[in-house]
Amino acid sequence: MKYNFDQEINRYNTSSVKWDEVDTIFGGENLLPMWVADMDFKVPEPVIEAVKQRAEHGIFGYTARNDSYYEAIIGWMERRHNWKVEKDWICHAPGVVPALGMLVRTFTKPGDKIIIQPPVYYPFTNVVEKNERVIVPNPLKYKNGRYVMDLEDLENKIDQDVKMIIISSPHNPVGRVWTKEELTQLGNICLKNNILVVSDEIHFDLILKGHTHTPFASISEEFAQNSIVCTAPSKTFNLAGLQTSNIIIPNPSLREQFTNTIESLFIGMTNTFGLVATESAYRYGDEWLDQLLEYLQQNAEFLTDYINQYIPELKVVPLEGTYLVWIDCRDLSLEVKQLEHLMQKEAKVALDEGYIFGKWGEGFTRMNIACPRTTLEEGLRRIEKAVKSIRGVASK
Ligand SMILES: Cc1ncc(COP(=O)(O)O)c(C=O)c1O
């Protein structure tokens, strides 16, 4: 089946955070939403069918995960990621961010240190600080238009209070797909220093041409025993509203501790539709995903060409994975708030401004390109017009 990602679908009045809340959240009118990470595409047809069929049944009582559900996940991990996952390793959580919060609470104590690699998905900071743990930033290095991990800095930051590192793999917002070598070096440092690796791999299926995602726990048995891999079908298949994620924990002792936390909060049950959608996506979603990746690749190329040609003040950081493009706006020579004003008030495009990912993101902006090309083009036109209006002004 050929999917039509060019189709524009009106998402207003669906209680969409991205569309219905954008004006309130950003404080504007008629903003074009290119921010929060969900897509303006319909999910694969088999998923819609499975959910419809389940809805027709008409009874939505407490729902248990069954063998067929686990088989679908195991099949996906093996087929798409060459990763053999055992059924017992798969724990449920109502979302990756809630899982991160629970992992922090389960495996660290208040006052312990947790490493993150900014600029990074801002809830990492929240789950650490709101649980009274201490952030240790290990900022990424931006060299020649590409981000890399700073492993020397990582080693220098480690002391006996550091208990955990949370990585984003692939990395939101800089769009890197970490290589096996990079992950291996990081993993060895963590093993040597008894630091538990929490690898947030929610974007793991969104990998562009020429890049390969490596599940952290697939690298070696030692890494598997010292890590927790957070996965979900939500980014891949646009199912975030169904609140279903799979937290993969090969180490039985770590798994038992995490399960105890889940049970203490009584949140172990699965959303009826989340279960059905996850299973059908993982069983029948390959073809749709392959076409989506092709479309995202073309969107990324369209955006890069457009910016190079018409808005040369901006520099696109090459996108390797995710559908979130990190754009270097520093040549505009604007203060953080001026840049935000330009995008939100002048261009009327809602983007995630770089500073929300930590001070290392200042001067950058993040654009969600999981939308029809017409929407992307409209966003770029608006930004081009706004930048034109200040050309020659900002630098005076
Ligand atoms: C790195 C990362 N982790 C987690 C999430 C959200 O996960 P969930 O909706 O399952 O809590 C996102 C969403 O953008 C993300 O980018």
The ligand as an SDF file (V2000), in Angstrom:
LIG
                    3D

 16 16  0  0  0  0  0  0  0  0999 V2000
   14.0450   11.7100   24.0950 C   0  0  0  0  0  0  0  0  0  0  0  0
   12.5800   11.6430   24.4310 C   0  0  0  0  0  0  0  0  0  0  0  0
   12.1530   10.8770   25.4540 N   0  0  0  0  0  0  0  0  0  0  0  0
   10.8500   10.7980   25.7870 C   0  0  0  0  0  0  0  0  0  0  0  0
    9.8920   11.5010   25.0910 C   0  0  0  0  0  0  0  0  0  0  0  0
    8.4350   11.4240   25.4940 C   0  0  0  0  0  0  0  0  0  0  0  0
    8.1170   10.1780   25.9450 O   0  0  0  0  0  0  0  0  0  0  0  0
    6.6610    9.8340   26.5150 P   0  0  0  0  0  0  0  0  0  0  0  0
    5.6610   10.5970   25.7290 O   0  0  0  0  0  0  0  0  0  0  0  0
    6.5760    8.3590   26.3140 O   0  0  0  0  0  0  0  0  0  0  0  0
    6.6930   10.1970   27.9600 O   0  0  0  0  0  0  0  0  0  0  0  0
   10.2750   12.3090   24.0270 C   0  0  0  0  0  0  0  0  0  0  0  0
    9.2860   13.1060   23.2910 C   0  0  0  0  0  0  0  0  0  0  0  0
    9.5990   13.9820   22.5420 O   0  0  0  0  0  0  0  0  0  0  0  0
   11.6490   12.3770   23.6780 C   0  0  0  0  0  0  0  0  0  0  0  0
   12.0790   13.1330   22.6610 O   0  0  0  0  0  0  0  0  0  0  0  0
  1  2  1  0
  2  3  1  0
  2 15  2  0
  3  4  2  0
  4  5  1  0
  5  6  1  0
  5 12  2  0
  6  7  1  0
  7  8  1  0
  8  9  2  0
  8 10  1  0
  8 11  1  0
 12 13  1  0
 12 15  1  0
 13 14  2  0
 15 16  1  0
M  END
$$$$
